[in-house]
Amino acid sequence: MTTKTPRKYKQIAIVVKDIEKALKNWHEMLGIGPWAVRTFNPSTVRDFYVDGKLVTEDFEFIIAVCWEGEIEWELIQPVKGPNIYWRHLETEGEGLHHVKEIISDENIPGVIAEFAARGIPVTQTGWIDGDCHYYLDTKATLGYIYEIGNGGPISPATRMYPSA
């Protein structure tokens, strides 16, 4: 008998056009908050690749996160430059972008290889402090992007919503 290894799902992410409007709606309509808000750009993201190419031009996206129980909700607004969040807004509109599974650093290469063997490439990857992300193109099979990452520590948020 094979024992199934429990999976550690951490995050459900939604791409939005207007992060301020989304934060207000999620907080006022659902009571979800407070949200930790961060802006990411070349000074905060390293080794940032989109579709296998190192991003050398300017980019920016805003991410807000909030924990509800064991799940981290993430709202993402692309601002400028290359990233797969723009593609999502253009093809899908606002809505579910990805689900994230936490995997140990030593197991990440093997998981990426398993997906690659199935014809599923990494569409975006990068490091934010001690946290890495790899978005796998599972849209055709799962209907959304599947993210794997180590869930490592990142710097404190630049602001909170609502403000304290």
Stockholm file with secondary structure:
# STOCKHOLM 1.0

chainA/1-164         MTTKTPRKYKQIAIVVKDIEKALKNWHEMLGIGPWAVRTFNPSTVRDFYVDGKLVTEDFEFIIAVCWEGEIEWELIQPVKGPNIYWRHLETEGEGLHHVKEIISDENIPGVIAEFAARGIPVTQTGWIDGDCHYYLDTKATLGYIYEIGNGGPISPATRMYPSA
#=GR chainA/1-164 SS CCCCCCCCEEEEEEECSCHHHHHHHHHHHHCCCCEEEEEECTTTCEEEEETTEECCSCCEEEEEEEEETTEEEEEEEEEESSCHHHHHHHHTCSEEEEEEEECCGGGHHHHHHHHHHTTCCEEEEEEETTEEEEEECCHHHHSSEEEEECCCCCCCCSEEESCC
#=GC SS_cons         CCCCCCCCEEEEEEECSCHHHHHHHHHHHHCCCCEEEEEECTTTCEEEEETTEECCSCCEEEEEEEEETTEEEEEEEEEESSCHHHHHHHHTCSEEEEEEEECCGGGHHHHHHHHHHTTCCEEEEEEETTEEEEEECCHHHHSSEEEEECCCCCCCCSEEESCC
//
